[in-house]
Amino acid sequence: MRAAEYFQNGFSCSESLIKWAIDEKLVPEELLPVATPFSGGMGVGCLCGAISGAQMIIGSQFGRDNKYGNEMIARSKAKEFIQKFTEMHKATCCRVLTRGLDMASPERKAHCVNMVDDCQKLVEEVLKIKV
């Protein structure tokens, strides 16, 4: 998946999802720097950065004043995404998802590649897009 490739090549988890979405014309290029501080659970291990990036994409498609949706649709899609992610991984917190893995370790990087890949797949599913 392309988001995972971006992550393996220097983009953060949140940026990787947004970079993929830019390629797919789902979000504007200007959103990339907005995604930067969301990686690593916003730098403190809270919500997984890949999830944050995915939610930005969902909001971009269905958020307030968007031609495709409204607040209720955006929230419903966001909830659907979180439920599916939680079914797969049992948590959404970066600290929990990466427990026992050193931040700089190759094992953590490999683990997070899977999170990024799963988030891209779930965004495609929730948005019902074919890539």
N, C-alpha and C positions, 0 to 999 in steps of 0.2 A: 504494500500500500504506500502511496506517495507521502502521506503525513509521517509515517515511520521512517521513510528515507530522509526526509528533512530533519527529523530528530537525530538520526545517526550521523548527519552531516553538519551539526553545529547549531541548529535551531533548538530552542527550548521546547518543552512539551506543549505549552500553550501556543507558542509561535508556530509550531509545526502544523497544528490543526488549522490555524488561520492562514498560513501559507498555502496549504492544500486548498482551502476554501477560496482563496484569491484566484488560484489557478482555475478553479471550477466556476469562477464568476459568481460565487455565492455572497461574497463580501468585498467591500472596496479595499484597495491596497493600504489606505490610511489606517486600517484596523490593526495592521501588523505591530506597530510600536505600542499600541494599547495593550496587546496581549503579553508583552514582555514581563511585566511584574507579576503575572499570575503563575509563573513556573515555580516548581518546588513548593506548591501549596502556598503561593503568595509570599514565598521566602521563609515561611515559618512552619510549613508542613500541614496547613489546613486543607481546604478543598484541592484535590488533585488538579494540577495545571492543565492537563489534557481535557478534563471535564470542563474547566473554566472556558477553554478555547471552544469546545463543542457548544457550550451554552451561548457564547457570543454569536456563533454561527446561527443557532436556532433563533436567537433574538433578532438577528439581522434579517432573517427570512419572515418571521411571524410577529415581531414586536410592535409596540405602539406606533400608530400612524404609518404602518407598513402596508403597501398595496396588497400583500398576500394574507394579512391576518390582523390580529388585534391582541390585546393583553391576555384574554382568556385562551386563545389558541396558543400563544407563546408559552403561557404557564402550563398548559396541558402537554405541549410537546416537550417542555423542559422536564416535567414530571415523568413523562414516558421514558425519556432518555435516562434519567436517574434511576428509575425502577429497573430498567434493563441492565444498566451498568452494575447496579447493586446485586442483581440476580447472578451476574457473572463473577463479581469480585468481592461481594459481601461488605464492602466499605467504599466510601468516597474520599476519605481523608488521606492525603499523601503520606503522613506519618504511619498510618495503619497499613496502607497498601505496600509500603516499602520497609516495614519493620524488620530490623536485623540486617539491613543492607547499608553499607557505608555509602555516603553521598557520592563519592568519587570512584566507586568501584565499578568494574566492568559488569558485575552481576546486577547492580542496580540499573545501570544503563540498559542492559538487556531486558530486565523486568519492565522498565518504563517504555521501552520500544513496544512491548506488548500492550501496555495501557493506551499508548497513542494509536496504535493500530486498531484496537477494539473501539476506541472513541470515534475514529473515522468511520468504521463499519456501522456503528450505532447511529451516527449522524445521517449516514446514507439511508439507513432503515427508517429513522424517524421522519426525515424529510422526503422519503420515498423517491430518492433519486438513483439513477443508474450511472455509474462512472466507469 
